[in-house]
Amino acid sequence: MEQLQAIVDYCNQRLQIATIQDYDGAVNGLQFQNNGTVTRVASAVDASLESIQQAVTIGANLLFVHHGLFWGSHAPIIDTIYQKYRLLIEHDIAVYSCHLPLDAHPEIGNNAQLAKLLQLHNTQPAFPFIETNVGVVGEHSMERTAFKAQLAQHFPHIVPMEFGPEKVRTVGISSGGSGNMILKARNYGIDTMIIGECSQYHYNVARERGLNVYLCGHYATETFGVDALGKEIAEKFHLPYSFLPSECPL
């Protein structure tokens, strides 16, 4: 397990998984080992049956995911759960999962990567959740219509709630199921929020507080971190790499 362990040790340190608190069942780190040999790495947002089947097809034997195989609940290993485990064992695929530490990472995290793509300036950590700032806030200067067009270059499905100023100046980003972060926008002087998804209740919050909010998809906003991690590992350990996409519209 020497080669796999070297990669796991690097990821554990890079992502600080021992120091960042997560949901009780998240189980960050190596969730499923293989025989220790790694010849090709891949990344996917979810440890879904679809992602594992894709890993099998391309011959990857280390899969990085944001949402892991389990979340602390006890479930019988039957049906699709059995199919996942069977494929992992038969094809000797290891699975490494990282949830909140990958949202929060200041360089390869979901939110940091998106802030870089959007060319935000003076970015700072924001939106504390379970004692960790999981999002970012940064400065921009762009007309709202142009900003929405910029987002459309990276996201196939956008739900806009445009109740803020016509010119975007201070942007908050919080990936995934982050609707409650809208409640914290005032703390940072934010006029525009990018989040994954929200509840109906947050529509009224956005309207009443005069915010621009763009729902860009739970899945779509969380592709950046695992992709950046996979690319970094591939480069450092001289391995071929692939990102495994899903057509998830949510």
C-alpha positions in Angstrom: 0.0 0.0 0.0 3.1 2.2 -0.2 2.1 4.3 -3.3 -1.5 4.8 -2.2 -0.4 5.6 1.3 2.0 8.3 0.0 -0.9 10.0 -1.9 -3.3 9.7 1.1 -0.7 11.2 3.4 -0.2 14.1 1.0 -3.9 14.7 0.7 -4.6 14.5 4.4 -1.9 17.2 5.0 -2.9 19.3 2.0 -6.6 19.4 3.0 -6.0 19.5 6.8 -8.7 16.9 7.3 -7.6 16.2 10.9 -8.2 19.8 12.0 -11.4 20.8 10.1 -14.6 19.6 11.7 -17.3 18.1 9.4 -20.6 16.4 9.6 -20.3 13.4 11.9 -20.7 10.9 9.1 -18.6 12.6 6.4 -15.5 10.4 7.0 -12.9 12.5 5.2 -9.9 10.7 3.9 -9.4 7.2 2.5 -12.8 5.4 2.5 -11.9 2.4 0.5 -8.4 1.0 -0.1 -7.0 -1.0 -3.0 -3.9 -3.1 -3.1 -1.7 -0.1 -2.9 -0.8 0.5 -6.5 -2.1 3.6 -8.3 -1.7 3.8 -12.1 -4.5 6.3 -12.9 -6.5 8.8 -10.9 -10.0 10.2 -11.5 -12.3 12.7 -9.7 -16.0 12.9 -9.4 -18.4 14.9 -7.2 -20.2 11.8 -5.9 -19.2 8.3 -5.1 -22.2 7.2 -7.2 -22.6 4.0 -9.1 -22.3 6.1 -12.2 -19.0 7.5 -11.2 -17.6 4.1 -10.2 -18.7 2.6 -13.5 -16.9 5.5 -15.3 -13.7 4.8 -13.3 -13.9 1.2 -14.3 -14.3 2.1 -18.0 -11.2 4.3 -18.0 -9.1 2.1 -15.8 -8.7 4.4 -12.9 -7.8 2.8 -9.6 -8.0 5.9 -7.3 -11.1 7.9 -7.3 -11.4 11.3 -5.5 -14.9 12.4 -4.5 -16.5 15.2 -2.6 -19.5 13.2 -1.4 -18.3 9.9 -0.2 -19.6 6.3 0.0 -21.4 6.7 3.3 -22.5 9.4 5.8 -22.4 7.5 9.1 -25.7 5.7 8.7 -25.8 1.9 8.9 -27.3 0.4 5.8 -27.3 -3.2 4.5 -25.0 -3.9 1.6 -27.6 -4.7 -0.9 -28.8 -3.4 -4.3 -26.8 -0.4 -5.6 -24.6 -0.3 -2.5 -23.6 -3.9 -3.1 -22.9 -3.1 -6.8 -20.6 -0.2 -5.8 -18.6 -2.3 -3.4 -18.4 -5.2 -5.9 -17.0 -3.0 -8.6 -14.5 -1.4 -6.3 -13.2 -4.7 -5.1 -13.3 -6.4 -8.5 -11.4 -3.6 -10.2 -9.2 -2.7 -7.2 -10.3 0.9 -7.0 -9.5 3.1 -3.9 -11.8 5.9 -2.9 -10.7 9.1 -1.2 -13.4 11.5 0.0 -13.2 15.1 1.2 -16.2 17.2 2.0 -16.0 20.5 4.0 -12.2 20.7 3.9 -12.4 20.8 0.2 -15.1 23.5 0.2 -13.0 25.6 2.5 -9.5 25.1 1.1 -8.0 28.6 0.2 -6.3 27.3 -3.0 -7.9 24.2 -4.4 -11.3 24.5 -2.7 -14.6 24.7 -4.6 -15.1 28.4 -3.6 -11.6 29.5 -4.0 -11.4 28.0 -7.5 -14.6 29.7 -8.6 -13.4 33.0 -7.2 -10.3 32.6 -9.3 -12.3 31.8 -12.4 -14.4 34.9 -11.9 -11.3 37.0 -11.2 -12.5 38.3 -7.9 -10.1 40.6 -6.1 -9.1 40.8 -2.4 -10.8 37.5 -1.6 -11.2 36.5 2.1 -12.6 33.4 3.9 -16.3 33.8 4.8 -19.4 32.0 6.0 -18.4 30.1 9.1 -20.0 26.6 9.4 -19.1 24.1 12.1 -16.2 26.4 13.2 -14.7 26.7 9.6 -15.1 29.4 7.0 -16.4 27.3 4.1 -16.9 30.1 1.5 -15.2 33.2 0.2 -16.0 36.9 -0.4 -14.3 39.1 -2.9 -14.5 42.3 -4.9 -15.7 42.7 -8.4 -16.8 45.5 -10.7 -19.1 44.5 -13.5 -22.6 45.2 -14.7 -25.1 42.6 -13.5 -26.0 41.4 -17.0 -22.3 40.9 -17.9 -21.7 39.1 -14.6 -24.6 36.7 -15.3 -23.1 36.1 -18.7 -19.8 35.4 -17.1 -21.4 32.8 -14.8 -23.1 31.2 -17.8 -19.7 30.3 -19.2 -19.2 27.9 -16.2 -22.7 26.8 -15.3 -25.3 25.2 -17.6 -28.3 26.0 -15.4 -28.6 29.2 -13.4 -31.6 30.4 -11.5 -31.3 34.2 -10.9 -32.9 36.2 -8.1 -31.9 39.7 -9.0 -33.0 42.1 -6.3 -29.7 43.8 -5.7 -27.8 46.6 -7.5 -27.3 46.7 -11.2 -23.5 46.8 -10.7 -21.9 43.9 -8.9 -19.2 45.0 -6.4 -19.0 42.5 -3.5 -19.5 38.8 -4.2 -20.0 36.0 -1.8 -19.5 32.4 -2.9 -20.7 29.3 -1.0 -21.0 26.0 -3.0 -23.4 23.2 -2.5 -26.5 23.3 -0.3 -25.7 26.7 1.1 -28.9 28.7 1.1 -28.6 29.8 4.7 -25.4 31.7 3.8 -27.7 34.2 2.3 -28.7 35.2 5.8 -25.0 36.1 6.5 -24.5 38.3 3.4 -25.0 41.5 5.3 -22.1 40.7 7.7 -19.7 41.0 4.7 -21.4 43.9 2.8 -22.3 41.5 0.0 -24.6 42.6 -2.8 -24.3 39.4 -4.9 -24.3 35.8 -3.8 -23.4 32.7 -5.8 -24.6 29.5 -4.1 -25.5 25.9 -5.2 -29.1 25.6 -4.0 -31.5 27.1 -1.5 -35.0 26.7 0.0 -38.1 28.7 -1.1 -37.8 30.7 2.1 -34.5 32.2 0.9 -36.3 33.9 -2.1 -38.0 36.3 0.4 -34.8 36.9 2.2 -33.0 37.8 -1.0 -35.8 40.1 -2.1 -36.3 41.8 1.3 -32.6 42.4 1.8 -31.9 43.6 -1.8 -29.5 40.9 -2.9 -28.6 39.4 -6.2 -28.5 35.6 -5.7 -27.5 33.2 -8.4 -28.3 29.5 -7.9 -25.8 27.6 -10.0 -26.5 24.1 -8.8 -25.3 22.0 -5.9 -23.5 19.6 -8.2 -22.1 22.2 -10.6 -20.6 24.4 -7.9 -18.8 21.4 -6.4 -17.0 20.2 -9.5 -14.1 22.6 -9.0 -12.5 21.2 -5.9 -12.2 17.6 -6.7 -11.0 18.5 -10.2 -8.3 20.7 -8.8 -7.3 18.0 -6.3 -7.1 15.3 -8.9 -5.0 17.5 -11.3 -2.6 18.3 -8.4 -2.1 14.7 -7.4 -1.7 13.6 -11.0 1.0 16.2 -11.6 2.8 15.6 -8.3 2.8 11.8 -8.6 3.2 11.7 -12.4 -0.1 9.9 -13.1 -2.7 10.2 -15.8 -5.9 11.9 -14.7 -9.6 12.3 -15.8 -12.6 14.2 -14.4 -15.7 12.0 -14.5 -18.7 14.2 -15.2 -22.4 13.7 -14.4 -25.4 15.2 -16.2 -26.9 16.0 -12.7 -29.0 19.3 -13.2 -29.4 20.0 -9.5 
